Amino acid sequence: MAVISHITLGTNDAERSAQFYDEVLGVLGFSRLVKPPAYEKGGMPTIYLYPPEDGRPATWGNGTHVAFIAETQDDVRAFHAAALRLGGLSEGEPGPRPHYGEGYYAAYVRDPDGNKLQAVCYS
């Protein structure tokens, strides 16, 4: 049973974020869902991209990131390349991370709003 319903990331430009996430996570086989009117079994987990409800600018959390599973090391590299092409910033080039375990291969990026993302495969 999945225990995560959804992840919400703040954005200051919803259209830019939708394009970024659709393409960057698309290389990993992930599809963003439009927010359903009610929970639909099998439709979660997903990512929502919204301006903050309080009207203040969206910001990111230091020490916080969301990690997505990639099938292959090529997928990790494609995730990283797509993010950079779409205005993201590198926070760690694709490569092995032996300090996290044998076969741990990952890349880290920041989206255009500064949210930190990771793609990881366990090969």
N, C-alpha and C positions, 0 to 999 in steps of 0.2 A: 504494500500500500504506500503510495506517495504521501508524504506529510507536508509538502509545500503546495499551497493553492496557487500563489502567484508572487511575482516580484514586481514592485513598482519603483521605477526610477524617475526622478524629477528631470524635467527638461525645460529649457527656455525657448525651444524652437521645435514644436511637435512634428512638423513636416520633415525637417532635417533629421531628427531622431528616428522617425519611421523609416526613412530611406536608409540611414546608417544601419539600423538593427535588421531590417529586412534582408539587406545584402550580406552584412557581416555574419549574422547568425544563419543565414540561408546556406552558406558554405558548409555549415555543420548539420544541415538538415532540419533546422528549427524554423517553425513558422509562427509569427506573432498573430494572436487572435484579437479581434475587435472585442472590447469589453462586453461580455454577455449580460443581458438584463438580469439573469439569475444564474447561479452555479449550474453548469451543465456537466454531468458525469462524463468523464473521459476528456473533457476539454482543458484540463489543468494538468500540470502547471503551465503558466504563460508569463509573459512580461507585459506590463502596461507602462506607457510613457505619457506622463501628464505634467503640466505645470503644477506647482504646489498649491494646495487648497487655500493656504493662508495669504496668497497673493505676493509673497516675497519671492525673490529669485531662487531658482533651483541651485543647490550646491551639492558637492560630493563629500563623502565621509573619509577621513584619513584612516587608513588601516582596514578599510572595507572594500571587498570586491565580490563579484559574482563569477563563479567558475562554470563553464560549459564543457560537457564531454565531447571530444572529437573522436572519430573512429580511427583516424590515422595521423601520422606525423605530417603528411601532406595537407590534411585538413587544418591542422594547427597553423601551418605556414600560410595557407589560403586565408584563414581568419585574420591573421596578423596583417597580411598584405592588403586585404579588403578594407580593414579598419584604417590603415594609413592612407589609402587612396581616397577614402571618404572623409578625411579631416580628423581622424583619430591620431593619438600620439602613442609612440612605443613606450612601454614601461618595462620591457624585457623581451628581447629578441627570441624567436622560436629556438628551442634547444632542450637538451636534457637537464633535469634538475635532480641530480642524484641525492641531494640532501633531503628530498621529500620521499625518496624511495627508488628502488630499482625499476627501470623502465618508465619513469615519470618524465614526460616530454610536454613542455608547455610554452605558451607565449602570453604576455600581458600587454594590454592596451588601455588607453583612456578614450572614451567616446568624446564627441565635441562638447559635451557639458561637463566633462571631467570625471564621470563615473568610471571606475576601474573594472575591467573585464579580463577574464582568463579563458583560454581554451587549453584543455589538457587531454592527452591520451595516455593510456597505460599500456605501453608496448613491451 
